[in-house]
Amino acid sequence: MPRNFKEELLFTAVMAGLMVLVMAGYNIALTDGFSQHFVREVLTGYPLALLVAAICDLGIIGPSVKAIFFKFILNDYMKKKQIRIALTISCMMVVGMVTLMSLFGMIVTQNFGGNFLLTYLHTWIFNLFMALPLQLIVVGPVARAILGFVQKKTTPVTENVESEPVED
């Protein structure tokens, strides 16, 4: 878990960066297939989608999920292992981010279909089925490993050195 704002930014950059890249490719493949312009389409939409995802994560979904989790969901069982907390927050984050980013994707691509609500529900379900395993199995562990590596490098080493008498 990030311990400060700098670590939160790094964690969000890795998490959102990887999730947006894969999910953009997934959604383009679903709508257009793997055409010769696939990579270009993914990379063209990536910067705006990443910016929106970062804003949603840091400004809307992240604070909301953490407030709800720490006020209503956290219990003694979860406190026994840090991974339980991380996985629960990750699942809640995925649901929130899929909710907002599915809407963003529909607006950007102007994919409203015949019935906006049914198109959104279809998009949301398909994105959730991809995003949840992607987050839990691939992106989450990668982001936590990178954060852990950075935390180990920046944490000062404290040694229990016994003081020895100084000989003159």
C-alpha positions as CSV (number, residue, x, y, z in Angstrom):
1,M,0.0,0.0,0.0
2,P,1.3,3.5,-0.8
3,R,2.5,5.3,2.3
4,N,2.6,8.9,0.9
5,F,1.4,11.0,-2.0
6,K,4.5,10.3,-4.1
7,E,4.0,6.6,-3.8
8,E,0.3,7.0,-4.5
9,L,1.2,8.8,-7.8
10,L,3.6,6.0,-8.8
11,F,1.2,3.3,-7.9
12,T,-1.6,5.0,-9.8
13,A,0.6,5.6,-12.8
14,V,1.6,2.0,-13.1
15,M,-1.9,0.7,-12.3
16,A,-3.8,3.1,-14.5
17,G,-1.2,3.0,-17.2
18,L,-1.3,-0.8,-17.6
19,M,-5.1,-1.1,-17.1
20,V,-5.9,1.6,-19.7
21,L,-3.5,0.2,-22.2
22,V,-4.9,-3.3,-22.0
23,M,-8.5,-2.3,-21.7
24,A,-8.2,0.1,-24.6
25,G,-6.9,-2.7,-26.7
26,Y,-9.6,-5.1,-25.5
27,N,-12.4,-2.6,-26.3
28,I,-11.0,-1.8,-29.8
29,A,-10.6,-5.5,-30.5
30,L,-14.2,-6.1,-29.5
31,T,-15.6,-3.3,-31.6
32,D,-13.3,-3.3,-34.6
33,G,-11.3,-6.5,-34.4
34,F,-7.6,-6.7,-35.0
35,S,-7.3,-4.5,-38.1
36,Q,-4.1,-3.2,-39.5
37,H,-4.8,0.1,-37.6
38,F,-5.2,-1.6,-34.2
39,V,-2.0,-0.5,-32.6
40,R,-2.5,3.1,-33.9
41,E,-6.0,3.2,-32.6
42,V,-4.9,2.0,-29.1
43,L,-2.0,4.5,-28.9
44,T,-4.1,7.4,-30.3
45,G,-6.7,7.1,-27.6
46,Y,-4.3,6.2,-24.8
47,P,-3.2,9.6,-23.6
48,L,-6.7,11.0,-23.0
49,A,-8.0,7.8,-21.5
50,L,-5.0,7.6,-19.2
51,L,-5.6,11.2,-18.1
52,V,-9.3,10.6,-17.4
53,A,-8.5,7.3,-15.6
54,A,-5.9,9.0,-13.4
55,I,-8.3,11.8,-12.5
56,C,-11.1,9.3,-11.8
57,D,-8.8,7.2,-9.7
58,L,-7.1,9.9,-7.7
59,G,-10.1,12.3,-7.4
60,I,-13.3,10.3,-7.4
61,I,-13.1,6.5,-7.2
62,G,-10.0,6.1,-5.0
63,P,-11.1,8.5,-2.2
64,S,-14.7,7.1,-2.3
65,V,-13.6,3.5,-2.2
66,K,-11.2,4.1,0.7
67,A,-13.7,6.0,2.7
68,I,-16.4,3.3,2.2
69,F,-13.9,0.5,2.9
70,F,-12.3,1.9,6.1
71,K,-15.6,3.1,7.5
72,F,-17.9,0.2,6.7
73,I,-16.0,-2.9,5.5
74,L,-12.7,-3.2,7.3
75,N,-12.8,-5.8,10.1
76,D,-10.4,-7.7,12.3
77,Y,-10.3,-10.6,9.9
78,M,-9.0,-8.4,7.1
79,K,-6.5,-6.7,9.4
80,K,-4.7,-10.0,10.0
81,K,-3.3,-10.0,6.4
82,Q,-2.5,-6.9,4.4
83,I,-3.3,-8.7,1.1
84,R,-7.0,-9.1,2.1
85,I,-7.2,-5.3,2.4
86,A,-5.4,-4.8,-0.9
87,L,-7.6,-7.3,-2.8
88,T,-10.8,-5.9,-1.4
89,I,-9.9,-2.3,-2.3
90,S,-8.7,-3.5,-5.7
91,C,-12.1,-5.2,-6.4
92,M,-14.0,-2.1,-5.3
93,M,-11.7,0.1,-7.4
94,V,-12.3,-2.0,-10.5
95,V,-16.1,-1.8,-10.1
96,G,-15.9,2.0,-9.8
97,M,-13.4,2.5,-12.5
98,V,-15.3,0.2,-15.0
99,T,-18.4,2.2,-14.2
100,L,-16.8,5.5,-15.1
101,M,-14.4,4.4,-17.9
102,S,-17.1,2.4,-19.7
103,L,-19.2,5.6,-19.9
104,F,-16.1,7.6,-21.0
105,G,-15.4,5.0,-23.8
106,M,-18.9,5.2,-25.0
107,I,-18.8,9.0,-25.1
108,V,-15.4,9.2,-26.9
109,T,-16.4,6.6,-29.5
110,Q,-20.0,7.8,-29.7
111,N,-21.1,4.2,-29.3
112,F,-24.6,4.7,-28.0
113,G,-26.3,2.0,-30.1
114,G,-30.1,2.0,-30.3
115,N,-30.6,2.0,-26.5
116,F,-28.1,3.9,-24.4
117,L,-28.9,2.1,-21.2
118,L,-28.6,-1.4,-22.8
119,T,-25.4,-0.4,-24.6
120,Y,-23.9,0.9,-21.4
121,L,-24.9,-2.2,-19.5
122,H,-23.4,-4.5,-22.2
123,T,-20.2,-2.4,-22.2
124,W,-20.0,-2.4,-18.4
125,I,-20.4,-6.2,-18.1
126,F,-17.9,-7.0,-20.8
127,N,-15.4,-4.5,-19.3
128,L,-15.9,-5.9,-15.8
129,F,-15.3,-9.5,-17.0
130,M,-12.0,-8.4,-18.5
131,A,-10.8,-5.8,-15.9
132,L,-11.3,-7.8,-12.7
133,P,-9.1,-10.7,-13.6
134,L,-6.6,-8.4,-15.3
135,Q,-6.4,-6.4,-12.2
136,L,-6.2,-9.3,-9.7
137,I,-3.9,-11.6,-11.6
138,V,-1.6,-9.3,-13.7
139,V,-1.7,-5.6,-13.1
140,G,-2.3,-5.5,-9.4
141,P,0.6,-7.8,-8.6
142,V,2.9,-5.9,-11.0
143,A,2.0,-2.6,-9.5
144,R,2.4,-3.8,-5.9
145,A,5.8,-5.4,-6.8
146,I,7.0,-2.1,-8.3
147,L,5.8,-0.2,-5.3
148,G,7.4,-2.6,-3.0
149,F,10.7,-2.3,-4.8
150,V,10.6,1.5,-4.6
151,Q,9.6,1.3,-0.9
152,K,12.6,-0.9,-0.1
153,K,14.9,1.4,-2.0
154,T,13.7,4.5,-0.2
155,T,13.2,3.1,3.3
156,P,16.3,3.9,5.5
157,V,18.0,0.9,6.9
158,T,18.0,0.8,10.6
159,E,20.5,-1.5,12.2
160,N,20.7,-2.6,15.8
161,V,24.4,-1.9,16.3
162,E,25.6,-2.5,19.8
163,S,27.8,0.3,20.9
164,E,31.3,-0.9,21.5
165,P,33.6,0.9,23.9
166,V,36.1,3.1,22.1
167,E,39.6,2.2,22.9
168,D,42.2,5.0,23.2
